[in-house]
Amino acid sequence: MPAGAKTVSSNRKAFHDYFIEEKYEAGIELFGTEVKSIRQGTLNLKDSYCTIKDGELFVRGMHISPYEKGNIFNKDPVRVRRLLMHKREINKLAAKVQQDGYALVPLSVYLRGPYVKVEIGLAKGKKLHDKREAAKARDAKREIAGVLKDRNR
């Protein structure tokens, strides 16, 4: 994510379930009431994923709550939304996703100036033992930090 961008929502579950190998930035096609709702922070990326169909990139399962003052202009909260990237980048991602075990996962949504951007990651699924190792490493790191904090007192 570039400097000066304001994070609206991040998908922490993605980092738990996948090894993120590469990150990409994409624009997203939204309606006005959806942008207003995102600016209020009513967005959920949990269980969302990206697909490629006919050379276009789509995000599925992203929930944007209806804008409270939007009345008839509100759209379906979990509709499929198109992501905007260069054709060559989409083709490169499509080739990698066809390999075994790779998926495209939205990692975060952020505001960069007036634009809403989505950070997507090329991810490889973690096995159960990988998750356990990551948890052990995280716990060990936390314990070491605690010991060093106690020594500095």
LINTAPE-V622617 format. One record per residue. N is the residue number from 1. RES is the residue in three letters. PSI is psi in degrees with one decimal (* if undefined). OMEGA is omega in whole degrees, -180 to 180 (NA if undefined). NEAR is the number of other C-alpha atoms within 12 Angstrom. Layout:
N,RES,PSI,OMEGA,NEAR  N,RES,PSI,OMEGA,NEAR
//
This chain:
1,MET,132.6,-178,23  2,PRO,158.7,178,18  3,ALA,146.8,179,10  4,GLY,2.9,179,10  5,ALA,145.0,-179,20  6,LYS,115.9,-179,23  7,THR,129.4,178,27  8,VAL,-44.3,-178,29  9,SER,146.5,175,30  10,SER,153.4,-177,29  11,ASN,85.3,-177,29  12,ARG,-25.8,179,20  13,LYS,-31.0,180,24  14,ALA,-39.2,-180,30  15,PHE,-23.8,178,27  16,HIS,-38.0,-174,24  17,ASP,-15.2,-173,26  18,TYR,154.6,165,29  19,PHE,121.5,-180,26  20,ILE,115.3,-176,27  21,GLU,-39.4,179,19  22,GLU,151.1,178,22  23,LYS,143.0,180,22  24,TYR,153.7,176,30  25,GLU,135.1,178,30  26,ALA,148.1,171,36  27,GLY,169.6,179,28  28,ILE,140.4,-179,31  29,GLU,113.1,-176,23  30,LEU,162.3,171,28  31,PHE,163.5,-174,23  32,GLY,-42.9,-179,19  33,THR,-29.3,178,25  34,GLU,-39.9,178,34  35,VAL,-43.7,179,30  36,LYS,-39.9,179,27  37,SER,-40.4,178,27  38,ILE,-40.8,179,36  39,ARG,-27.0,175,26  40,GLN,-10.0,177,20  41,GLY,20.3,-179,25  42,THR,71.8,-175,24  43,LEU,140.0,179,30  44,ASN,123.1,180,28  45,LEU,-3.8,-177,35  46,LYS,134.9,-180,27  47,ASP,18.5,176,22  48,SER,154.2,-179,33  49,TYR,166.9,-179,36  50,CYS,145.9,176,36  51,THR,158.3,176,29  52,ILE,124.2,180,31  53,LYS,127.3,179,17  54,ASP,39.8,177,12  55,GLY,11.9,178,21  56,GLU,149.4,-177,27  57,LEU,130.3,-178,36  58,PHE,149.2,173,32  59,VAL,132.6,-178,37  60,ARG,145.6,176,26  61,GLY,2.3,177,23  62,MET,124.1,-177,37  63,HIS,116.8,174,28  64,ILE,113.0,-178,36  65,SER,145.6,179,27  66,PRO,141.8,178,28  67,TYR,129.0,-174,26  68,GLU,-31.7,-179,18  69,LYS,14.4,-174,14  70,GLY,-14.0,-176,17  71,ASN,-110.7,-173,11  72,ILE,-13.7,-176,11  73,PHE,-7.6,-180,16  74,ASN,143.6,179,23  75,LYS,173.6,177,24  76,ASP,128.4,-175,20  77,PRO,-27.6,-177,26  78,VAL,26.6,-179,23  79,ARG,159.8,177,22  80,VAL,130.8,-178,26  81,ARG,141.0,-178,31  82,ARG,136.4,174,27  83,LEU,147.1,-175,36  84,LEU,114.4,177,28  85,MET,166.0,176,26  86,HIS,146.3,-177,17  87,LYS,-41.9,-178,17  88,ARG,-34.1,177,14  89,GLU,-42.0,179,22  90,ILE,-42.1,179,29  91,ASN,-38.6,178,19  92,LYS,-44.3,179,21  93,LEU,-39.1,-180,33  94,ALA,-39.4,179,25  95,ALA,-38.9,-179,18  96,LYS,-36.1,-178,22  97,VAL,-28.3,179,25  98,GLN,-19.0,175,17  99,GLN,159.6,-178,15  100,ASP,134.5,170,11  101,GLY,2.1,-180,17  102,TYR,145.7,178,26  103,ALA,159.4,174,33  104,LEU,124.6,-175,41  105,VAL,131.0,174,47  106,PRO,127.1,-178,45  107,LEU,-39.9,179,42  108,SER,159.7,173,37  109,VAL,131.8,-178,43  110,TYR,162.2,179,36  111,LEU,125.4,175,30  112,ARG,99.9,-172,22  113,GLY,-134.3,180,14  114,PRO,-1.3,-173,14  115,TYR,145.6,174,24  116,VAL,126.3,-179,33  117,LYS,152.1,178,35  118,VAL,130.2,175,46  119,GLU,118.1,179,39  120,ILE,150.7,-178,41  121,GLY,139.4,171,32  122,LEU,113.7,-168,36  123,ALA,148.6,175,31  124,LYS,131.2,-174,26  125,GLY,142.2,176,26  126,LYS,144.0,172,22  127,LYS,168.8,-178,15  128,LEU,-41.7,-179,13  129,HIS,-29.5,176,12  130,ASP,-39.7,179,18  131,LYS,-38.5,179,20  132,ARG,-41.9,179,15  133,GLU,-41.8,179,15  134,ALA,-39.8,179,20  135,ALA,-41.0,178,17  136,LYS,-44.7,-180,14  137,ALA,-40.6,179,14  138,ARG,-43.1,179,15  139,ASP,-41.4,179,14  140,ALA,-42.2,180,14  141,LYS,-41.8,179,14  142,ARG,-40.7,-180,14  143,GLU,-42.8,178,14  144,ILE,-42.6,179,14  145,ALA,-39.7,179,14  146,GLY,-41.7,179,14  147,VAL,-44.2,179,13  148,LEU,-34.9,179,12  149,LYS,-41.0,179,11  150,ASP,-37.6,-180,10  151,ARG,-34.6,-177,9  152,ASN,-6.5,180,8  153,ARG,*,NA,7
//
